[in-house]
Amino acid sequence: MLLLPSVLECLSRNFLSFQSQECYIRTGCVIAEEFCHKEEYGSLFITTFERFTQASSLMGINSSYICDQEPDLVEAYVNFASALIRGCHKELLGNSGTLLEISFQKAAISCTAMHRGAALAALSYLSDFLEVSLSSMIESVNCKSEGSFSVVSVQVVSHCGEGLLSNLVYALLGVAAMSRVHKCSTILQQLAAICSLCERTSWKEILCWKSLQGWINSAVWALPSEYLKQGEAEKIVREWSEALGGAGIDYLENKSCNFASSNSLGGGHMQGKHGRALKRLVRDFADSHRNDPNLNII
């Protein structure tokens, strides 16, 4: 245990020297899974995460094309981020808003990659982030306080939500889309739950249900016209908005019950009949567009 600071320092230093070698981040992830929940070591992992994130190889990930050039690196990075978001104390995460927002943006970009492993790992991190955020927000509401991580979560979703929705829609296009249906559906339901919860709080000024509706509308209408049939955009926006309204409430009610009983994460599955209806819509969308002839996601 006394060697942990030196080990993390060595990993981050070596990665900055050899940025194509994702093994340093993978090793860091294994260590984080074991130790980042310990309060005395949390700040060490946040510092290591910051050094990884600021590396030019990771800061340069600004398109799915670049992600597909270094899929193992992307997968290692988002797995490390997932370990921290699940394990680190929320007070530490609440003081790392800029870092979390950058990692969230990178994951949102990476979920459109053709590489299956990198895309699914990115989607998993996004879902983990939203799940932990929702738990923190429910706790804040129940305790009538605004925890720092809850505030950061709302800000990250508010700043990155539009880009995330756009990338989720693109992730559901093309031949690889069907493998992403479940995770994309879960993320959509989690976003709906967060926006529904914000409607009841002072966070409504930052994030609300209209935010999500606007993101869906922008994402669908931004698709090139050749991807959609006549009238399909209006139909998708209407049906998805309706399904998300019920799905968000279902997820929030289920999460609140789980929080009251065990305070466990409880994510990863579609919640309630509206959640399952949402997943059917997402699956139908992906299935009907996976053979589009001229898809060129960038």
Contacts in CASP RR format, 6 or more apart in sequence:
PFRMAT RR
TARGET T0000
AUTHOR 0000-0000-0000
METHOD contacts of the structure
MODEL  1
MLLLPSVLECLSRNFLSFQSQECYIRTGCVIAEEFCHKEEYGSLFITTFE
RFTQASSLMGINSSYICDQEPDLVEAYVNFASALIRGCHKELLGNSGTLL
EISFQKAAISCTAMHRGAALAALSYLSDFLEVSLSSMIESVNCKSEGSFS
VVSVQVVSHCGEGLLSNLVYALLGVAAMSRVHKCSTILQQLAAICSLCER
TSWKEILCWKSLQGWINSAVWALPSEYLKQGEAEKIVREWSEALGGAGID
YLENKSCNFASSNSLGGGHMQGKHGRALKRLVRDFADSHRNDPNLNII
4 31 0 8 1.000
4 35 0 8 1.000
4 41 0 8 1.000
4 44 0 8 1.000
5 44 0 8 1.000
7 31 0 8 1.000
8 28 0 8 1.000
8 31 0 8 1.000
8 44 0 8 1.000
8 45 0 8 1.000
8 47 0 8 1.000
8 48 0 8 1.000
11 24 0 8 1.000
11 25 0 8 1.000
11 27 0 8 1.000
11 28 0 8 1.000
11 48 0 8 1.000
12 24 0 8 1.000
12 47 0 8 1.000
12 48 0 8 1.000
12 51 0 8 1.000
12 52 0 8 1.000
14 21 0 8 1.000
14 24 0 8 1.000
15 21 0 8 1.000
15 24 0 8 1.000
15 25 0 8 1.000
15 51 0 8 1.000
15 52 0 8 1.000
15 55 0 8 1.000
16 51 0 8 1.000
16 55 0 8 1.000
18 24 0 8 1.000
19 55 0 8 1.000
19 56 0 8 1.000
19 57 0 8 1.000
19 58 0 8 1.000
19 73 0 8 1.000
20 57 0 8 1.000
20 70 0 8 1.000
20 73 0 8 1.000
22 70 0 8 1.000
22 72 0 8 1.000
22 73 0 8 1.000
22 75 0 8 1.000
22 76 0 8 1.000
22 77 0 8 1.000
23 76 0 8 1.000
25 52 0 8 1.000
25 73 0 8 1.000
25 76 0 8 1.000
25 77 0 8 1.000
25 79 0 8 1.000
25 80 0 8 1.000
26 76 0 8 1.000
26 79 0 8 1.000
28 48 0 8 1.000
28 80 0 8 1.000
29 76 0 8 1.000
29 79 0 8 1.000
29 80 0 8 1.000
29 83 0 8 1.000
32 45 0 8 1.000
32 80 0 8 1.000
32 83 0 8 1.000
32 84 0 8 1.000
32 87 0 8 1.000
33 83 0 8 1.000
35 41 0 8 1.000
35 45 0 8 1.000
36 42 0 8 1.000
36 45 0 8 1.000
36 83 0 8 1.000
36 84 0 8 1.000
36 87 0 8 1.000
36 88 0 8 1.000
37 87 0 8 1.000
37 88 0 8 1.000
37 89 0 8 1.000
39 89 0 8 1.000
42 88 0 8 1.000
42 89 0 8 1.000
42 92 0 8 1.000
43 92 0 8 1.000
45 84 0 8 1.000
45 88 0 8 1.000
46 84 0 8 1.000
46 88 0 8 1.000
46 92 0 8 1.000
46 93 0 8 1.000
46 96 0 8 1.000
46 99 0 8 1.000
49 80 0 8 1.000
49 81 0 8 1.000
49 84 0 8 1.000
49 96 0 8 1.000
49 99 0 8 1.000
49 103 0 8 1.000
50 96 0 8 1.000
50 99 0 8 1.000
52 58 0 8 1.000
52 77 0 8 1.000
52 80 0 8 1.000
53 59 0 8 1.000
53 77 0 8 1.000
53 99 0 8 1.000
53 102 0 8 1.000
53 103 0 8 1.000
53 106 0 8 1.000
57 70 0 8 1.000
57 73 0 8 1.000
58 73 0 8 1.000
58 77 0 8 1.000
58 106 0 8 1.000
60 66 0 8 1.000
61 67 0 8 1.000
61 70 0 8 1.000
61 74 0 8 1.000
61 106 0 8 1.000
61 109 0 8 1.000
61 110 0 8 1.000
62 109 0 8 1.000
63 109 0 8 1.000
63 298 0 8 1.000
64 109 0 8 1.000
64 110 0 8 1.000
64 112 0 8 1.000
64 113 0 8 1.000
64 114 0 8 1.000
64 170 0 8 1.000
64 297 0 8 1.000
64 298 0 8 1.000
65 298 0 8 1.000
67 74 0 8 1.000
67 109 0 8 1.000
67 110 0 8 1.000
67 112 0 8 1.000
67 113 0 8 1.000
67 115 0 8 1.000
67 118 0 8 1.000
68 113 0 8 1.000
68 114 0 8 1.000
68 115 0 8 1.000
68 118 0 8 1.000
71 113 0 8 1.000
71 115 0 8 1.000
71 117 0 8 1.000
71 118 0 8 1.000
72 118 0 8 1.000
74 106 0 8 1.000
74 110 0 8 1.000
74 113 0 8 1.000
74 115 0 8 1.000
74 118 0 8 1.000
74 121 0 8 1.000
74 122 0 8 1.000
75 117 0 8 1.000
75 118 0 8 1.000
75 121 0 8 1.000
75 122 0 8 1.000
77 103 0 8 1.000
77 106 0 8 1.000
78 103 0 8 1.000
78 106 0 8 1.000
78 107 0 8 1.000
78 110 0 8 1.000
78 118 0 8 1.000
78 121 0 8 1.000
78 122 0 8 1.000
78 124 0 8 1.000
78 125 0 8 1.000
79 121 0 8 1.000
79 125 0 8 1.000
81 103 0 8 1.000
81 107 0 8 1.000
81 125 0 8 1.000
81 129 0 8 1.000
82 121 0 8 1.000
82 124 0 8 1.000
82 125 0 8 1.000
82 128 0 8 1.000
84 93 0 8 1.000
85 93 0 8 1.000
85 100 0 8 1.000
85 125 0 8 1.000
85 128 0 8 1.000
85 129 0 8 1.000
85 132 0 8 1.000
86 128 0 8 1.000
86 132 0 8 1.000
86 265 0 8 1.000
90 136 0 8 1.000
90 147 0 8 1.000
90 148 0 8 1.000
90 149 0 8 1.000
91 148 0 8 1.000
91 149 0 8 1.000
93 100 0 8 1.000
93 149 0 8 1.000
93 152 0 8 1.000
94 100 0 8 1.000
94 147 0 8 1.000
94 148 0 8 1.000
94 149 0 8 1.000
94 151 0 8 1.000
94 152 0 8 1.000
95 148 0 8 1.000
96 152 0 8 1.000
97 152 0 8 1.000
97 155 0 8 1.000
97 156 0 8 1.000
100 129 0 8 1.000
100 152 0 8 1.000
100 156 0 8 1.000
101 155 0 8 1.000
101 156 0 8 1.000
101 159 0 8 1.000
101 160 0 8 1.000
103 125 0 8 1.000
104 126 0 8 1.000
104 129 0 8 1.000
104 156 0 8 1.000
104 160 0 8 1.000
104 164 0 8 1.000
105 160 0 8 1.000
106 122 0 8 1.000
107 122 0 8 1.000
107 123 0 8 1.000
107 125 0 8 1.000
107 126 0 8 1.000
107 129 0 8 1.000
108 122 0 8 1.000
108 126 0 8 1.000
108 160 0 8 1.000
108 161 0 8 1.000
108 163 0 8 1.000
108 164 0 8 1.000
108 167 0 8 1.000
109 122 0 8 1.000
109 167 0 8 1.000
110 118 0 8 1.000
110 119 0 8 1.000
110 121 0 8 1.000
110 122 0 8 1.000
111 119 0 8 1.000
111 122 0 8 1.000
111 123 0 8 1.000
111 126 0 8 1.000
111 167 0 8 1.000
111 168 0 8 1.000
111 171 0 8 1.000
111 180 0 8 1.000
111 184 0 8 1.000
112 119 0 8 1.000
112 167 0 8 1.000
112 170 0 8 1.000
112 171 0 8 1.000
112 297 0 8 1.000
113 119 0 8 1.000
113 122 0 8 1.000
114 176 0 8 1.000
114 297 0 8 1.000
116 176 0 8 1.000
116 179 0 8 1.000
119 171 0 8 1.000
119 176 0 8 1.000
119 180 0 8 1.000
120 179 0 8 1.000
120 180 0 8 1.000
120 183 0 8 1.000
123 171 0 8 1.000
123 180 0 8 1.000
123 183 0 8 1.000
123 184 0 8 1.000
123 187 0 8 1.000
124 183 0 8 1.000
126 164 0 8 1.000
126 187 0 8 1.000
127 183 0 8 1.000
127 186 0 8 1.000
127 187 0 8 1.000
127 190 0 8 1.000
127 267 0 8 1.000
127 268 0 8 1.000
129 153 0 8 1.000
129 156 0 8 1.000
130 157 0 8 1.000
130 187 0 8 1.000
130 190 0 8 1.000
130 191 0 8 1.000
130 194 0 8 1.000
131 190 0 8 1.000
131 265 0 8 1.000
131 266 0 8 1.000
131 267 0 8 1.000
131 268 0 8 1.000
132 153 0 8 1.000
132 265 0 8 1.000
133 149 0 8 1.000
133 150 0 8 1.000
133 153 0 8 1.000
133 154 0 8 1.000
133 156 0 8 1.000
133 157 0 8 1.000
133 194 0 8 1.000
134 190 0 8 1.000
134 193 0 8 1.000
134 194 0 8 1.000
134 197 0 8 1.000
134 252 0 8 1.000
134 255 0 8 1.000
135 255 0 8 1.000
135 259 0 8 1.000
135 263 0 8 1.000
135 265 0 8 1.000
136 147 0 8 1.000
136 149 0 8 1.000
136 150 0 8 1.000
136 153 0 8 1.000
137 150 0 8 1.000
137 153 0 8 1.000
137 154 0 8 1.000
137 194 0 8 1.000
137 197 0 8 1.000
137 198 0 8 1.000
137 203 0 8 1.000
138 197 0 8 1.000
138 255 0 8 1.000
138 256 0 8 1.000
138 259 0 8 1.000
139 150 0 8 1.000
139 259 0 8 1.000
140 146 0 8 1.000
140 147 0 8 1.000
140 150 0 8 1.000
141 197 0 8 1.000
141 200 0 8 1.000
141 201 0 8 1.000
142 259 0 8 1.000
146 202 0 8 1.000
153 194 0 8 1.000
154 194 0 8 1.000
154 198 0 8 1.000
154 203 0 8 1.000
154 206 0 8 1.000
154 207 0 8 1.000
155 206 0 8 1.000
157 191 0 8 1.000
157 194 0 8 1.000
157 207 0 8 1.000
158 206 0 8 1.000
158 207 0 8 1.000
158 211 0 8 1.000
161 191 0 8 1.000
161 211 0 8 1.000
161 215 0 8 1.000
162 214 0 8 1.000
162 215 0 8 1.000
162 218 0 8 1.000
162 219 0 8 1.000
163 215 0 8 1.000
163 219 0 8 1.000
164 187 0 8 1.000
164 191 0 8 1.000
164 215 0 8 1.000
165 191 0 8 1.000
165 212 0 8 1.000
165 215 0 8 1.000
165 216 0 8 1.000
165 218 0 8 1.000
165 219 0 8 1.000
166 215 0 8 1.000
166 218 0 8 1.000
166 219 0 8 1.000
166 222 0 8 1.000
168 184 0 8 1.000
168 187 0 8 1.000
168 188 0 8 1.000
168 219 0 8 1.000
169 219 0 8 1.000
169 220 0 8 1.000
169 223 0 8 1.000
170 297 0 8 1.000
171 177 0 8 1.000
171 180 0 8 1.000
171 184 0 8 1.000
172 180 0 8 1.000
172 181 0 8 1.000
172 184 0 8 1.000
172 282 0 8 1.000
172 285 0 8 1.000
172 286 0 8 1.000
172 289 0 8 1.000
173 227 0 8 1.000
173 286 0 8 1.000
173 289 0 8 1.000
173 290 0 8 1.000
173 292 0 8 1.000
173 295 0 8 1.000
173 297 0 8 1.000
174 286 0 8 1.000
174 289 0 8 1.000
174 290 0 8 1.000
174 291 0 8 1.000
174 292 0 8 1.000
174 295 0 8 1.000
174 297 0 8 1.000
175 290 0 8 1.000
175 291 0 8 1.000
177 286 0 8 1.000
177 287 0 8 1.000
177 289 0 8 1.000
177 290 0 8 1.000
178 283 0 8 1.000
178 286 0 8 1.000
178 287 0 8 1.000
178 290 0 8 1.000
180 286 0 8 1.000
181 279 0 8 1.000
181 282 0 8 1.000
181 283 0 8 1.000
181 286 0 8 1.000
182 270 0 8 1.000
182 279 0 8 1.000
184 282 0 8 1.000
185 270 0 8 1.000
185 275 0 8 1.000
185 278 0 8 1.000
185 279 0 8 1.000
185 282 0 8 1.000
185 283 0 8 1.000
186 267 0 8 1.000
186 268 0 8 1.000
186 269 0 8 1.000
186 270 0 8 1.000
188 240 0 8 1.000
188 244 0 8 1.000
188 247 0 8 1.000
188 278 0 8 1.000
188 282 0 8 1.000
189 244 0 8 1.000
189 247 0 8 1.000
189 248 0 8 1.000
189 250 0 8 1.000
189 251 0 8 1.000
189 270 0 8 1.000
189 271 0 8 1.000
189 275 0 8 1.000
189 278 0 8 1.000
190 251 0 8 1.000
191 212 0 8 1.000
191 244 0 8 1.000
192 212 0 8 1.000
192 244 0 8 1.000
192 245 0 8 1.000
192 246 0 8 1.000
192 247 0 8 1.000
192 248 0 8 1.000
192 251 0 8 1.000
193 247 0 8 1.000
193 248 0 8 1.000
193 249 0 8 1.000
193 251 0 8 1.000
193 252 0 8 1.000
193 255 0 8 1.000
194 207 0 8 1.000
195 207 0 8 1.000
195 208 0 8 1.000
195 209 0 8 1.000
195 211 0 8 1.000
195 212 0 8 1.000
195 248 0 8 1.000
196 209 0 8 1.000
196 245 0 8 1.000
196 248 0 8 1.000
196 249 0 8 1.000
196 252 0 8 1.000
197 203 0 8 1.000
197 252 0 8 1.000
198 204 0 8 1.000
198 206 0 8 1.000
198 207 0 8 1.000
198 208 0 8 1.000
198 209 0 8 1.000
199 208 0 8 1.000
199 209 0 8 1.000
209 245 0 8 1.000
212 244 0 8 1.000
213 241 0 8 1.000
216 237 0 8 1.000
216 240 0 8 1.000
216 241 0 8 1.000
216 244 0 8 1.000
217 237 0 8 1.000
220 228 0 8 1.000
220 233 0 8 1.000
220 236 0 8 1.000
220 237 0 8 1.000
220 240 0 8 1.000
221 233 0 8 1.000
221 237 0 8 1.000
223 233 0 8 1.000
226 292 0 8 1.000
226 294 0 8 1.000
227 289 0 8 1.000
227 292 0 8 1.000
227 295 0 8 1.000
228 236 0 8 1.000
236 285 0 8 1.000
239 281 0 8 1.000
240 278 0 8 1.000
240 281 0 8 1.000
243 274 0 8 1.000
243 275 0 8 1.000
243 277 0 8 1.000
243 278 0 8 1.000
243 281 0 8 1.000
244 278 0 8 1.000
245 274 0 8 1.000
246 274 0 8 1.000
246 275 0 8 1.000
247 270 0 8 1.000
247 271 0 8 1.000
247 272 0 8 1.000
247 274 0 8 1.000
247 275 0 8 1.000
247 277 0 8 1.000
247 278 0 8 1.000
248 274 0 8 1.000
248 275 0 8 1.000
249 274 0 8 1.000
250 271 0 8 1.000
250 272 0 8 1.000
250 273 0 8 1.000
250 274 0 8 1.000
250 275 0 8 1.000
251 271 0 8 1.000
251 272 0 8 1.000
251 275 0 8 1.000
253 271 0 8 1.000
254 271 0 8 1.000
254 272 0 8 1.000
255 266 0 8 1.000
255 271 0 8 1.000
258 264 0 8 1.000
258 266 0 8 1.000
270 276 0 8 1.000
270 278 0 8 1.000
270 279 0 8 1.000
289 295 0 8 1.000
END
